[in-house]
């Protein structure tokens, strides 16, 4: 997701308790994405946030009981 201000509520963050978030966003985009509030909710829930504007291409490899993340 692009991380808009309304992309995630505090209740959703608590219920989902994500461990990884991928935010696809261009650097300096005119919408100001991702919103600091959304990134704060994700990080506050203990989530590792990966952003295409800062991290570049992110590769996820899925296994039955895990997800491995690598930066390309």
PDB file of N, CA, C, O and CB in Angstrom:
ATOM      1  N   UNK A   1       0.830  -1.177   0.000  1.00  0.00           N
ATOM      2  CA  UNK A   1       0.000   0.000   0.000  1.00  0.00           C
ATOM      3  C   UNK A   1       0.874   1.239   0.000  1.00  0.00           C
ATOM      4  O   UNK A   1       2.058   1.155   0.326  1.00  0.00           O
ATOM      5  CB  UNK A   1      -0.944  -0.001   1.198  1.00  0.00           C
ATOM      6  N   UNK A   2       0.324   2.371  -0.353  1.00  0.00           N
ATOM      7  CA  UNK A   2       1.101   3.601  -0.445  1.00  0.00           C
ATOM      8  C   UNK A   2       1.203   4.368   0.879  1.00  0.00           C
ATOM      9  O   UNK A   2       1.920   5.366   0.951  1.00  0.00           O
ATOM     10  CB  UNK A   2       0.499   4.490  -1.486  1.00  0.00           C
ATOM     11  N   UNK A   3       0.508   3.926   1.911  1.00  0.00           N
ATOM     12  CA  UNK A   3       0.664   4.528   3.239  1.00  0.00           C
ATOM     13  C   UNK A   3      -0.073   5.826   3.446  1.00  0.00           C
ATOM     14  O   UNK A   3       0.425   6.713   4.141  1.00  0.00           O
ATOM     15  CB  UNK A   3       2.082   4.757   3.505  1.00  0.00           C
ATOM     16  N   UNK A   4      -1.255   5.963   2.859  1.00  0.00           N
ATOM     17  CA  UNK A   4      -2.024   7.192   3.045  1.00  0.00           C
ATOM     18  C   UNK A   4      -2.452   7.348   4.499  1.00  0.00           C
ATOM     19  O   UNK A   4      -2.425   6.394   5.276  1.00  0.00           O
ATOM     20  CB  UNK A   4      -3.254   7.199   2.130  1.00  0.00           C
ATOM     21  N   UNK A   5      -2.846   8.564   4.850  1.00  0.00           N
ATOM     22  CA  UNK A   5      -3.219   8.879   6.234  1.00  0.00           C
ATOM     23  C   UNK A   5      -4.355   7.988   6.742  1.00  0.00           C
ATOM     24  O   UNK A   5      -4.387   7.637   7.922  1.00  0.00           O
ATOM     25  CB  UNK A   5      -3.629  10.345   6.343  1.00  0.00           C
ATOM     26  N   UNK A   6      -5.272   7.628   5.871  1.00  0.00           N
ATOM     27  CA  UNK A   6      -6.426   6.819   6.264  1.00  0.00           C
ATOM     28  C   UNK A   6      -6.263   5.335   5.948  1.00  0.00           C
ATOM     29  O   UNK A   6      -7.241   4.586   5.963  1.00  0.00           O
ATOM     30  CB  UNK A   6      -7.658   7.336   5.583  1.00  0.00           C
ATOM     31  N   UNK A   7      -5.042   4.909   5.664  1.00  0.00           N
ATOM     32  CA  UNK A   7      -4.801   3.519   5.271  1.00  0.00           C
ATOM     33  C   UNK A   7      -4.939   2.536   6.435  1.00  0.00           C
ATOM     34  O   UNK A   7      -5.202   1.353   6.220  1.00  0.00           O
ATOM     35  CB  UNK A   7      -3.421   3.392   4.669  1.00  0.00           C
ATOM     36  N   UNK A   8      -4.764   3.020   7.655  1.00  0.00           N
ATOM     37  CA  UNK A   8      -4.720   2.129   8.807  1.00  0.00           C
ATOM     38  C   UNK A   8      -5.218   2.866  10.041  1.00  0.00           C
ATOM     39  O   UNK A   8      -4.841   4.013  10.280  1.00  0.00           O
ATOM     40  CB  UNK A   8      -3.290   1.591   9.033  1.00  0.00           C
ATOM     41  N   UNK A   9      -6.057   2.213  10.815  1.00  0.00           N
ATOM     42  CA  UNK A   9      -6.517   2.796  12.075  1.00  0.00           C
ATOM     43  C   UNK A   9      -5.753   2.146  13.228  1.00  0.00           C
ATOM     44  O   UNK A   9      -5.198   1.060  13.066  1.00  0.00           O
ATOM     45  CB  UNK A   9      -8.061   2.609  12.253  1.00  0.00           C
ATOM     46  N   UNK A  10      -5.720   2.795  14.380  1.00  0.00           N
ATOM     47  CA  UNK A  10      -5.068   2.169  15.540  1.00  0.00           C
ATOM     48  C   UNK A  10      -5.667   0.796  15.868  1.00  0.00           C
ATOM     49  O   UNK A  10      -4.938  -0.127  16.232  1.00  0.00           O
ATOM     50  CB  UNK A  10      -5.182   3.085  16.762  1.00  0.00           C
ATOM     51  N   UNK A  11      -6.993   0.661  15.738  1.00  0.00           N
ATOM     52  CA  UNK A  11      -7.634  -0.620  16.019  1.00  0.00           C
ATOM     53  C   UNK A  11      -7.182  -1.696  15.030  1.00  0.00           C
ATOM     54  O   UNK A  11      -6.932  -2.835  15.425  1.00  0.00           O
ATOM     55  CB  UNK A  11      -9.158  -0.472  15.973  1.00  0.00           C
ATOM     56  N   UNK A  12      -7.077  -1.344  13.761  1.00  0.00           N
ATOM     57  CA  UNK A  12      -6.599  -2.305  12.764  1.00  0.00           C
ATOM     58  C   UNK A  12      -5.161  -2.724  13.057  1.00  0.00           C
ATOM     59  O   UNK A  12      -4.821  -3.902  12.951  1.00  0.00           O
ATOM     60  CB  UNK A  12      -6.697  -1.706  11.350  1.00  0.00           C
ATOM     61  N   UNK A  13      -4.326  -1.768  13.422  1.00  0.00           N
ATOM     62  CA  UNK A  13      -2.927  -2.090  13.729  1.00  0.00           C
ATOM     63  C   UNK A  13      -2.844  -3.061  14.904  1.00  0.00           C
ATOM     64  O   UNK A  13      -2.049  -4.000  14.882  1.00  0.00           O
ATOM     65  CB  UNK A  13      -2.131  -0.806  14.044  1.00  0.00           C
ATOM     66  N   UNK A  14      -3.659  -2.835  15.923  1.00  0.00           N
ATOM     67  CA  UNK A  14      -3.667  -3.744  17.084  1.00  0.00           C
ATOM     68  C   UNK A  14      -4.155  -5.133  16.701  1.00  0.00           C
ATOM     69  O   UNK A  14      -3.558  -6.138  17.088  1.00  0.00           O
ATOM     70  CB  UNK A  14      -4.550  -3.176  18.204  1.00  0.00           C
ATOM     71  N   UNK A  15      -5.236  -5.185  15.944  1.00  0.00           N
ATOM     72  CA  UNK A  15      -5.821  -6.481  15.578  1.00  0.00           C
ATOM     73  C   UNK A  15      -4.934  -7.271  14.617  1.00  0.00           C
ATOM     74  O   UNK A  15      -4.761  -8.480  14.773  1.00  0.00           O
ATOM     75  CB  UNK A  15      -7.189  -6.273  14.950  1.00  0.00           C
ATOM     76  N   UNK A  16      -4.380  -6.584  13.630  1.00  0.00           N
ATOM     77  CA  UNK A  16      -3.554  -7.269  12.628  1.00  0.00           C
ATOM     78  C   UNK A  16      -2.168  -7.608  13.150  1.00  0.00           C
ATOM     79  O   UNK A  16      -1.596  -8.635  12.787  1.00  0.00           O
ATOM     80  CB  UNK A  16      -3.429  -6.415  11.387  1.00  0.00           C
ATOM     81  N   UNK A  17      -1.631  -6.747  13.999  1.00  0.00           N
ATOM     82  CA  UNK A  17      -0.284  -6.894  14.562  1.00  0.00           C
ATOM     83  C   UNK A  17       0.704  -7.378  13.494  1.00  0.00           C
ATOM     84  O   UNK A  17       1.296  -8.449  13.627  1.00  0.00           O
ATOM     85  CB  UNK A  17      -0.303  -7.877  15.754  1.00  0.00           C
ATOM     86  N   UNK A  18       0.876  -6.573  12.427  1.00  0.00           N
ATOM     87  CA  UNK A  18       1.761  -6.992  11.335  1.00  0.00           C
ATOM     88  C   UNK A  18       3.218  -7.023  11.767  1.00  0.00           C
ATOM     89  O   UNK A  18       3.630  -6.265  12.644  1.00  0.00           O
ATOM     90  CB  UNK A  18       1.600  -6.063  10.141  1.00  0.00           C
ATOM     91  N   UNK A  19       3.987  -7.896  11.152  1.00  0.00           N
ATOM     92  CA  UNK A  19       5.426  -7.933  11.432  1.00  0.00           C
ATOM     93  C   UNK A  19       6.219  -7.279  10.307  1.00  0.00           C
ATOM     94  O   UNK A  19       7.352  -6.841  10.510  1.00  0.00           O
ATOM     95  CB  UNK A  19       5.897  -9.383  11.634  1.00  0.00           C
ATOM     96  N   UNK A  20       5.612  -7.214   9.103  1.00  0.00           N
ATOM     97  CA  UNK A  20       6.251  -6.612   7.935  1.00  0.00           C
ATOM     98  C   UNK A  20       5.221  -5.758   7.205  1.00  0.00           C
ATOM     99  O   UNK A  20       4.073  -6.165   7.029  1.00  0.00           O
ATOM    100  CB  UNK A  20       6.845  -7.704   6.987  1.00  0.00           C
ATOM    101  N   UNK A  21       5.645  -4.571   6.783  1.00  0.00           N
ATOM    102  CA  UNK A  21       4.793  -3.726   5.939  1.00  0.00           C
ATOM    103  C   UNK A  21       5.602  -3.269   4.738  1.00  0.00           C
ATOM    104  O   UNK A  21       6.751  -2.852   4.876  1.00  0.00           O
ATOM    105  CB  UNK A  21       4.239  -2.498   6.733  1.00  0.00           C
ATOM    106  N   UNK A  22       4.998  -3.350   3.562  1.00  0.00           N
ATOM    107  CA  UNK A  22       5.632  -2.891   2.336  1.00  0.00           C
ATOM    108  C   UNK A  22       4.862  -1.671   1.846  1.00  0.00           C
ATOM    109  O   UNK A  22       3.656  -1.743   1.615  1.00  0.00           O
ATOM    110  CB  UNK A  22       5.667  -4.019   1.249  1.00  0.00           C
ATOM    111  N   UNK A  23       5.559  -0.561   1.690  1.00  0.00           N
ATOM    112  CA  UNK A  23       4.926   0.656   1.204  1.00  0.00           C
ATOM    113  C   UNK A  23       5.554   1.012  -0.132  1.00  0.00           C
ATOM    114  O   UNK A  23       6.726   1.383  -0.203  1.00  0.00           O
ATOM    115  CB  UNK A  23       5.075   1.826   2.228  1.00  0.00           C
ATOM    116  N   UNK A  24       4.763   0.896  -1.189  1.00  0.00           N
ATOM    117  CA  UNK A  24       5.213   1.248  -2.523  1.00  0.00           C
ATOM    118  C   UNK A  24       4.914   2.715  -2.784  1.00  0.00           C
ATOM    119  O   UNK A  24       3.754   3.104  -2.922  1.00  0.00           O
ATOM    120  CB  UNK A  24       4.543   0.353  -3.587  1.00  0.00           C
ATOM    121  N   UNK A  25       5.954   3.523  -2.850  1.00  0.00           N
ATOM    122  CA  UNK A  25       5.758   4.966  -2.984  1.00  0.00           C
ATOM    123  C   UNK A  25       6.963   5.592  -3.677  1.00  0.00           C
ATOM    124  O   UNK A  25       8.105   5.189  -3.452  1.00  0.00           O
ATOM    125  CB  UNK A  25       5.528   5.620  -1.599  1.00  0.00           C
ATOM    126  N   UNK A  26       6.695   6.569  -4.510  1.00  0.00           N
ATOM    127  CA  UNK A  26       7.772   7.288  -5.179  1.00  0.00           C
ATOM    128  C   UNK A  26       8.315   8.398  -4.293  1.00  0.00           C
ATOM    129  O   UNK A  26       7.566   9.027  -3.546  1.00  0.00           O
ATOM    130  CB  UNK A  26       7.285   7.865  -6.506  1.00  0.00           C
ATOM    131  N   UNK A  27       9.599   8.635  -4.376  1.00  0.00           N
ATOM    132  CA  UNK A  27      10.226   9.704  -3.591  1.00  0.00           C
ATOM    133  C   UNK A  27       9.662  11.053  -4.020  1.00  0.00           C
ATOM    134  O   UNK A  27       9.522  11.329  -5.211  1.00  0.00           O
ATOM    135  CB  UNK A  27      11.771   9.683  -3.756  1.00  0.00           C
ATOM    136  N   UNK A  28       9.341  11.888  -3.037  1.00  0.00           N
ATOM    137  CA  UNK A  28       8.858  13.233  -3.325  1.00  0.00           C
ATOM    138  C   UNK A  28       7.514  13.284  -4.031  1.00  0.00           C
ATOM    139  O   UNK A  28       7.239  14.245  -4.751  1.00  0.00           O
ATOM    140  CB  UNK A  28       9.856  13.942  -4.145  1.00  0.00           C
ATOM    141  N   UNK A  29       6.674  12.281  -3.845  1.00  0.00           N
ATOM    142  CA  UNK A  29       5.382  12.264  -4.523  1.00  0.00           C
ATOM    143  C   UNK A  29       4.496  13.416  -4.051  1.00  0.00           C
ATOM    144  O   UNK A  29       4.638  13.889  -2.924  1.00  0.00           O
ATOM    145  CB  UNK A  29       4.677  10.926  -4.287  1.00  0.00           C
ATOM    146  N   UNK A  30       3.606  13.855  -4.891  1.00  0.00           N
ATOM    147  CA  UNK A  30       2.795  15.043  -4.586  1.00  0.00           C
ATOM    148  C   UNK A  30       1.763  14.832  -3.489  1.00  0.00           C
ATOM    149  O   UNK A  30       1.188  15.800  -2.993  1.00  0.00           O
ATOM    150  CB  UNK A  30       2.095  15.497  -5.820  1.00  0.00           C
ATOM    151  N   UNK A  31       1.521  13.604  -3.108  1.00  0.00           N
ATOM    152  CA  UNK A  31       0.541  13.315  -2.059  1.00  0.00           C
ATOM    153  C   UNK A  31       1.166  13.274  -0.668  1.00  0.00           C
ATOM    154  O   UNK A  31       0.451  13.237   0.333  1.00  0.00           O
ATOM    155  CB  UNK A  31      -0.145  11.996  -2.344  1.00  0.00           C
ATOM    156  N   UNK A  32       2.477  13.279  -0.603  1.00  0.00           N
ATOM    157  CA  UNK A  32       3.155  13.223   0.690  1.00  0.00           C
ATOM    158  C   UNK A  32       3.139  11.843   1.331  1.00  0.00           C
ATOM    159  O   UNK A  32       3.365  11.712   2.534  1.00  0.00           O
ATOM    160  CB  UNK A  32       2.529  14.202   1.624  1.00  0.00           C
ATOM    161  N   UNK A  33       2.874  10.812   0.532  1.00  0.00           N
ATOM    162  CA  UNK A  33       2.852   9.447   1.062  1.00  0.00           C
ATOM    163  C   UNK A  33       4.270   8.952   1.305  1.00  0.00           C
ATOM    164  O   UNK A  33       5.186   9.339   0.579  1.00  0.00           O
ATOM    165  CB  UNK A  33       2.112   8.498   0.098  1.00  0.00           C
ATOM    166  N   UNK A  34       4.463   8.135   2.271  1.00  0.00           N
ATOM    167  CA  UNK A  34       3.500   7.662   3.256  1.00  0.00           C
ATOM    168  C   UNK A  34       3.296   8.707   4.355  1.00  0.00           C
ATOM    169  O   UNK A  34       4.194   9.491   4.665  1.00  0.00           O
ATOM    170  CB  UNK A  34       3.967   6.328   3.865  1.00  0.00           C
ATOM    171  N   UNK A  35       2.117   8.699   4.924  1.00  0.00           N
ATOM    172  CA  UNK A  35       1.792   9.636   5.998  1.00  0.00           C
ATOM    173  C   UNK A  35       2.547   9.240   7.268  1.00  0.00           C
ATOM    174  O   UNK A  35       2.597   8.059   7.611  1.00  0.00           O
ATOM    175  CB  UNK A  35       0.257   9.670   6.260  1.00  0.00           C
ATOM    176  N   UNK A  36       3.129  10.203   7.960  1.00  0.00           N
ATOM    177  CA  UNK A  36       3.838   9.896   9.209  1.00  0.00           C
ATOM    178  C   UNK A  36       2.963   9.154  10.221  1.00  0.00           C
ATOM    179  O   UNK A  36       3.458   8.312  10.970  1.00  0.00           O
ATOM    180  CB  UNK A  36       4.355  11.180   9.835  1.00  0.00           C
ATOM    181  N   UNK A  37       1.668   9.463  10.243  1.00  0.00           N
ATOM    182  CA  UNK A  37       0.749   8.791  11.176  1.00  0.00           C
ATOM    183  C   UNK A  37       0.662   7.296  10.891  1.00  0.00           C
ATOM    184  O   UNK A  37       0.654   6.479  11.812  1.00  0.00           O
ATOM    185  CB  UNK A  37      -0.651   9.416  11.092  1.00  0.00           C
ATOM    186  N   UNK A  38       0.598   6.948   9.613  1.00  0.00           N
ATOM    187  CA  UNK A  38       0.494   5.540   9.228  1.00  0.00           C
ATOM    188  C   UNK A  38       1.789   4.799   9.531  1.00  0.00           C
ATOM    189  O   UNK A  38       1.766   3.695  10.075  1.00  0.00           O
ATOM    190  CB  UNK A  38       0.149   5.413   7.738  1.00  0.00           C
ATOM    191  N   UNK A  39       2.910   5.403   9.181  1.00  0.00           N
ATOM    192  CA  UNK A  39       4.210   4.786   9.480  1.00  0.00           C
ATOM    193  C   UNK A  39       4.366   4.633  10.992  1.00  0.00           C
ATOM    194  O   UNK A  39       4.873   3.614  11.461  1.00  0.00           O
ATOM    195  CB  UNK A  39       5.382   5.636   8.892  1.00  0.00           C
ATOM    196  N   UNK A  40       3.939   5.630  11.752  1.00  0.00           N
ATOM    197  CA  UNK A  40       4.014   5.563  13.212  1.00  0.00           C
ATOM    198  C   UNK A  40       3.182   4.432  13.790  1.00  0.00           C
ATOM    199  O   UNK A  40       3.622   3.743  14.710  1.00  0.00           O
ATOM    200  CB  UNK A  40       3.566   6.870  13.811  1.00  0.00           C
ATOM    201  N   UNK A  41       1.985   4.237  13.256  1.00  0.00           N
ATOM    202  CA  UNK A  41       1.143   3.122  13.713  1.00  0.00           C
ATOM    203  C   UNK A  41       1.816   1.787  13.440  1.00  0.00           C
ATOM    204  O   UNK A  41       1.820   0.898  14.291  1.00  0.00           O
ATOM    205  CB  UNK A  41      -0.233   3.166  13.028  1.00  0.00           C
ATOM    206  N   UNK A  42       2.380   1.652  12.256  1.00  0.00           N
ATOM    207  CA  UNK A  42       3.039   0.398  11.900  1.00  0.00           C
ATOM    208  C   UNK A  42       4.249   0.145  12.791  1.00  0.00           C
ATOM    209  O   UNK A  42       4.387  -0.932  13.373  1.00  0.00           O
ATOM    210  CB  UNK A  42       3.462   0.417  10.429  1.00  0.00           C
ATOM    211  N   UNK A  43       5.114   1.130  12.893  1.00  0.00           N
ATOM    212  CA  UNK A  43       6.317   0.969  13.716  1.00  0.00           C
ATOM    213  C   UNK A  43       5.959   0.793  15.189  1.00  0.00           C
ATOM    214  O   UNK A  43       6.613   0.035  15.905  1.00  0.00           O
ATOM    215  CB  UNK A  43       7.248   2.178  13.545  1.00  0.00           C
ATOM    216  N   UNK A  44       4.921   1.490  15.637  1.00  0.00           N
ATOM    217  CA  UNK A  44       4.484   1.369  17.030  1.00  0.00           C
ATOM    218  C   UNK A  44       3.954  -0.010  17.382  1.00  0.00           C
ATOM    219  O   UNK A  44       3.951  -0.404  18.548  1.00  0.00           O
ATOM    220  CB  UNK A  44       3.427   2.385  17.317  1.00  0.00           C
ATOM    221  N   UNK A  45       3.506  -0.742  16.366  1.00  0.00           N
ATOM    222  CA  UNK A  45       3.009  -2.097  16.613  1.00  0.00           C
ATOM    223  C   UNK A  45       4.131  -3.128  16.531  1.00  0.00           C
ATOM    224  O   UNK A  45       3.891  -4.330  16.643  1.00  0.00           O
ATOM    225  CB  UNK A  45       1.907  -2.446  15.613  1.00  0.00           C
ATOM    226  N   UNK A  46       5.379  -2.639  16.332  1.00  0.00           N
ATOM    227  CA  UNK A  46       6.517  -3.550  16.255  1.00  0.00           C
ATOM    228  C   UNK A  46       6.807  -4.029  14.847  1.00  0.00           C
ATOM    229  O   UNK A  46       7.612  -4.939  14.652  1.00  0.00           O
ATOM    230  CB  UNK A  46       6.282  -4.730  17.136  1.00  0.00           C
ATOM    231  N   UNK A  47       6.167  -3.435  13.879  1.00  0.00           N
ATOM    232  CA  UNK A  47       6.293  -3.829  12.484  1.00  0.00           C
ATOM    233  C   UNK A  47       7.572  -3.263  11.871  1.00  0.00           C
ATOM    234  O   UNK A  47       7.967  -2.139  12.179  1.00  0.00           O
ATOM    235  CB  UNK A  47       5.073  -3.364  11.688  1.00  0.00           C
ATOM    236  N   UNK A  48       8.213  -4.039  11.006  1.00  0.00           N
ATOM    237  CA  UNK A  48       9.359  -3.563  10.227  1.00  0.00           C
ATOM    238  C   UNK A  48       8.796  -2.999   8.933  1.00  0.00           C
ATOM    239  O   UNK A  48       8.149  -3.717   8.170  1.00  0.00           O
ATOM    240  CB  UNK A  48      10.419  -4.717   9.951  1.00  0.00           C
ATOM    241  N   UNK A  49       9.037  -1.719   8.682  1.00  0.00           N
ATOM    242  CA  UNK A  49       8.479  -1.041   7.522  1.00  0.00           C
ATOM    243  C   UNK A  49       9.537  -0.931   6.425  1.00  0.00           C
ATOM    244  O   UNK A  49      10.638  -0.434   6.659  1.00  0.00           O
ATOM    245  CB  UNK A  49       7.949   0.357   7.910  1.00  0.00           C
ATOM    246  N   UNK A  50       9.190  -1.399   5.232  1.00  0.00           N
ATOM    247  CA  UNK A  50      10.033  -1.273   4.057  1.00  0.00           C
ATOM    248  C   UNK A  50       9.345  -0.314   3.086  1.00  0.00           C
ATOM    249  O   UNK A  50       8.157  -0.458   2.798  1.00  0.00           O
ATOM    250  CB  UNK A  50      10.299  -2.667   3.393  1.00  0.00           C
ATOM    251  N   UNK A  51      10.093   0.654   2.591  1.00  0.00           N
ATOM    252  CA  UNK A  51       9.550   1.682   1.707  1.00  0.00           C
ATOM    253  C   UNK A  51      10.354   1.716   0.409  1.00  0.00           C
ATOM    254  O   UNK A  51      11.583   1.778   0.427  1.00  0.00           O
ATOM    255  CB  UNK A  51       9.567   3.074   2.400  1.00  0.00           C
ATOM    256  N   UNK A  52       9.644   1.674  -0.711  1.00  0.00           N
ATOM    257  CA  UNK A  52      10.344   1.674  -1.990  1.00  0.00           C
ATOM    258  C   UNK A  52      11.096   2.979  -2.241  1.00  0.00           C
ATOM    259  O   UNK A  52      12.090   2.977  -2.967  1.00  0.00           O
ATOM    260  CB  UNK A  52       9.363   1.426  -3.113  1.00  0.00           C
ATOM    261  N   UNK A  53      10.646   4.095  -1.659  1.00  0.00           N
ATOM    262  CA  UNK A  53      11.350   5.361  -1.871  1.00  0.00           C
ATOM    263  C   UNK A  53      12.676   5.418  -1.122  1.00  0.00           C
ATOM    264  O   UNK A  53      13.566   6.180  -1.501  1.00  0.00           O
ATOM    265  CB  UNK A  53      10.474   6.520  -1.442  1.00  0.00           C
ATOM    266  N   UNK A  54      12.817   4.637  -0.085  1.00  0.00           N
ATOM    267  CA  UNK A  54      14.064   4.619   0.692  1.00  0.00           C
ATOM    268  C   UNK A  54      14.856   3.330   0.530  1.00  0.00           C
ATOM    269  O   UNK A  54      16.087   3.344   0.517  1.00  0.00           O
ATOM    270  CB  UNK A  54      13.758   4.830   2.149  1.00  0.00           C
ATOM    271  N   UNK A  55      14.142   2.218   0.406  1.00  0.00           N
ATOM    272  CA  UNK A  55      14.802   0.909   0.371  1.00  0.00           C
ATOM    273  C   UNK A  55      14.975   0.352  -1.034  1.00  0.00           C
ATOM    274  O   UNK A  55      15.677  -0.642  -1.215  1.00  0.00           O
ATOM    275  CB  UNK A  55      14.023  -0.069   1.194  1.00  0.00           C
ATOM    276  N   UNK A  56      14.353   0.965  -2.027  1.00  0.00           N
ATOM    277  CA  UNK A  56      14.422   0.437  -3.384  1.00  0.00           C
ATOM    278  C   UNK A  56      13.509  -0.771  -3.540  1.00  0.00           C
ATOM    279  O   UNK A  56      12.458  -0.858  -2.905  1.00  0.00           O
ATOM    280  CB  UNK A  56      15.863   0.063  -3.741  1.00  0.00           C
ATOM    281  N   UNK A  57      13.918  -1.687  -4.379  1.00  0.00           N
ATOM    282  CA  UNK A  57      13.121  -2.883  -4.635  1.00  0.00           C
ATOM    283  C   UNK A  57      13.231  -3.838  -3.455  1.00  0.00           C
ATOM    284  O   UNK A  57      14.325  -4.125  -2.971  1.00  0.00           O
ATOM    285  CB  UNK A  57      13.574  -3.578  -5.939  1.00  0.00           C
ATOM    286  N   UNK A  58      12.082  -4.322  -3.001  1.00  0.00           N
ATOM    287  CA  UNK A  58      12.023  -5.243  -1.867  1.00  0.00           C
ATOM    288  C   UNK A  58      11.515  -6.584  -2.379  1.00  0.00           C
ATOM    289  O   UNK A  58      10.494  -6.651  -3.064  1.00  0.00           O
ATOM    290  CB  UNK A  58      11.105  -4.688  -0.720  1.00  0.00           C
ATOM    291  N   UNK A  59      12.234  -7.650  -2.041  1.00  0.00           N
ATOM    292  CA  UNK A  59      11.852  -8.994  -2.473  1.00  0.00           C
ATOM    293  C   UNK A  59      11.417  -9.797  -1.255  1.00  0.00           C
ATOM    294  O   UNK A  59      12.116  -9.841  -0.242  1.00  0.00           O
ATOM    295  CB  UNK A  59      13.026  -9.704  -3.215  1.00  0.00           C
ATOM    296  N   UNK A  60      10.257 -10.428  -1.365  1.00  0.00           N
ATOM    297  CA  UNK A  60       9.748 -11.294  -0.297  1.00  0.00           C
ATOM    298  C   UNK A  60       9.730 -12.726  -0.805  1.00  0.00           C
ATOM    299  O   UNK A  60       9.214 -13.009  -1.886  1.00  0.00           O
ATOM    300  CB  UNK A  60       8.320 -10.850   0.168  1.00  0.00           C
ATOM    301  N   UNK A  61      10.298 -13.620  -0.017  1.00  0.00           N
ATOM    302  CA  UNK A  61      10.297 -15.039  -0.334  1.00  0.00           C
ATOM    303  C   UNK A  61       9.460 -15.733   0.742  1.00  0.00           C
ATOM    304  O   UNK A  61       9.736 -15.624   1.936  1.00  0.00           O
ATOM    305  CB  UNK A  61      11.766 -15.624  -0.405  1.00  0.00           C
ATOM    306  N   UNK A  62       8.442 -16.441   0.290  1.00  0.00           N
ATOM    307  CA  UNK A  62       7.491 -17.053   1.210  1.00  0.00           C
ATOM    308  C   UNK A  62       7.791 -18.529   1.417  1.00  0.00           C
ATOM    309  O   UNK A  62       8.073 -19.262   0.470  1.00  0.00           O
ATOM    310  CB  UNK A  62       6.072 -16.877   0.696  1.00  0.00           C
ATOM    311  N   UNK A  63       7.726 -18.944   2.662  1.00  0.00           N
ATOM    312  CA  UNK A  63       7.831 -20.348   3.056  1.00  0.00           C
ATOM    313  C   UNK A  63       6.570 -20.665   3.863  1.00  0.00           C
ATOM    314  O   UNK A  63       5.850 -19.745   4.250  1.00  0.00           O
ATOM    315  CB  UNK A  63       9.161 -20.637   3.894  1.00  0.00           C
ATOM    316  N   UNK A  64       6.293 -21.918   4.121  1.00  0.00           N
ATOM    317  CA  UNK A  64       5.073 -22.263   4.850  1.00  0.00           C
ATOM    318  C   UNK A  64       4.920 -21.556   6.196  1.00  0.00           C
ATOM    319  O   UNK A  64       3.801 -21.263   6.618  1.00  0.00           O
ATOM    320  CB  UNK A  64       5.033 -23.733   5.069  1.00  0.00           C
ATOM    321  N   UNK A  65       6.035 -21.282   6.870  1.00  0.00           N
ATOM    322  CA  UNK A  65       5.924 -20.687   8.202  1.00  0.00           C
ATOM    323  C   UNK A  65       6.732 -19.403   8.365  1.00  0.00           C
ATOM    324  O   UNK A  65       6.987 -18.970   9.489  1.00  0.00           O
ATOM    325  CB  UNK A  65       6.365 -21.682   9.234  1.00  0.00           C
ATOM    326  N   UNK A  66       7.137 -18.788   7.248  1.00  0.00           N
ATOM    327  CA  UNK A  66       7.934 -17.568   7.372  1.00  0.00           C
ATOM    328  C   UNK A  66       7.943 -16.766   6.074  1.00  0.00           C
ATOM    329  O   UNK A  66       7.565 -17.257   5.010  1.00  0.00           O
ATOM    330  CB  UNK A  66       9.362 -17.913   7.779  1.00  0.00           C
ATOM    331  N   UNK A  67       8.387 -15.521   6.197  1.00  0.00           N
ATOM    332  CA  UNK A  67       8.605 -14.652   5.053  1.00  0.00           C
ATOM    333  C   UNK A  67      10.000 -14.073   5.201  1.00  0.00           C
ATOM    334  O   UNK A  67      10.322 -13.477   6.229  1.00  0.00           O
ATOM    335  CB  UNK A  67       7.515 -13.524   4.956  1.00  0.00           C
ATOM    336  N   UNK A  68      10.830 -14.243   4.180  1.00  0.00           N
ATOM    337  CA  UNK A  68      12.167 -13.656   4.185  1.00  0.00           C
ATOM    338  C   UNK A  68      12.135 -12.418   3.299  1.00  0.00           C
ATOM    339  O   UNK A  68      11.611 -12.459   2.186  1.00  0.00           O
ATOM    340  CB  UNK A  68      13.250 -14.681   3.691  1.00  0.00           C
ATOM    341  N   UNK A  69      12.690 -11.327   3.790  1.00  0.00           N
ATOM    342  CA  UNK A  69      12.714 -10.068   3.057  1.00  0.00           C
ATOM    343  C   UNK A  69      14.155  -9.717   2.718  1.00  0.00           C
ATOM    344  O   UNK A  69      15.044  -9.774   3.567  1.00  0.00           O
ATOM    345  CB  UNK A  69      12.047  -8.931   3.875  1.00  0.00           C
ATOM    346  N   UNK A  70      14.366  -9.349   1.443  1.00  0.00           N
ATOM    347  CA  UNK A  70      15.697  -8.892   1.036  1.00  0.00           C
ATOM    348  C   UNK A  70      15.531  -7.651   0.169  1.00  0.00           C
ATOM    349  O   UNK A  70      14.533  -7.486  -0.532  1.00  0.00           O
ATOM    350  CB  UNK A  70      16.479 -10.015   0.268  1.00  0.00           C
ATOM    351  N   UNK A  71      16.526  -6.795   0.235  1.00  0.00           N
ATOM    352  CA  UNK A  71      16.529  -5.578  -0.559  1.00  0.00           C
ATOM    353  C   UNK A  71      17.360  -5.812  -1.800  1.00  0.00           C
ATOM    354  O   UNK A  71      18.461  -6.358  -1.718  1.00  0.00           O
ATOM    355  CB  UNK A  71      17.069  -4.378   0.252  1.00  0.00           C
ATOM    356  N   UNK A  72      16.855  -5.412  -2.933  1.00  0.00           N
ATOM    357  CA  UNK A  72      17.521  -5.646  -4.215  1.00  0.00           C
ATOM    358  C   UNK A  72      18.350  -4.455  -4.607  1.00  0.00           C
ATOM    359  O   UNK A  72      18.987  -4.466  -5.661  1.00  0.00           O
ATOM    360  CB  UNK A  72      16.508  -5.956  -5.307  1.00  0.00           C
TER     361      UNK A  72
END
